[in-house]
């Protein structure tokens, strides 16, 4: 599975990180009616990253505003995606 960390800074100056898990990615697929959450992440759609961070925070028990308000409060967003091959996959060589 993809190893993703999303760091958000809000307009209030709060900074937090979220690491979506498989369940969060599956929720993204269901919410946006996507065939593949992994493909959506690889396309680096900022709206999807914001939604994943919001959903993960919500499921971790944090109080979050409705998504539209949450999105409006984002000042900056950074993300790291680990694109290392899954176990058993061969790494292409040049």
N, C-alpha and C positions, 0 to 999 in steps of 0.2 A: 504494500500500500504506500501511497505517497506520504512523505514526512513533510508537513507544512507548518510553518509558524508565521502568524500574522501579528504584527505589532501596530497598534493604533494610538495616536495622540489626538485627544479631543480638543475642541475650542476652549474648554475649561482648563487645559494644561495637564489633564490626567493621561497617563500612558499605561497601557496594559497589553499583554500578549495572549493569544489564544492559539491552541493547537487542535484543530479539528480532527476528530477521530473518524473511523469508518461510519459510525452511525450518523455523525453530522454530515458527512459527504452524501450518504444515502438520503438524508432529509433534504439536502440541496437538490438532488435529482428529483425527488417527489414534488418539492415546492415549485421548481421551475420547469417540471416535466421534461427533464433532460434524459437522454439515453445513457450518458456517461458523465458522472461528476468528475472523474479523473481527466477526461478530455476538456471539460470546462475549466478546470484548474490550470491545465497546460496552456490554455488560450490566454491566461492571465487577465481575465475580466475583473476589473476592480469592484464592480457591483457584487459579483459572486464572492469575492474575498471578504467584503464588508458583511455580507449576509452570513457567511460561515463564522466570522468572528462574533457577530451578534447572537447567532444561534448557539454557539458553543458557550458563550458567557451566560446566556439564559439557562441552558441546561446544567451549567456548573453552579447554579443557585444565585447568581448575581441579579440584582434588580436592573433591568434595562428598559428604556422607553420603547414605544412602538418603533418598528424598523425605520420608517421614514424620518422620524425625529433623530434616531441614532445616527443614520446616514448623514443628516444635516450637521451633526456635531463633530464629524470627522475633520480634523485639521490636517492630519498626515497619516499615511499608511505605508508600512514597509512589510515585506514578506520574503521569506526564504522557502524555496521548494527544493527538497533533496531529490535530484533526478537520478540517483545511483540505481543501478539495475536491481531487480528483486533477486532474492536468493535463487540460485539455479539458472539464472539468465547469464548469457555470455556477454562480456563487454566487447564491443567492436574494436578492432585494432586497425591502425592506419596502414 
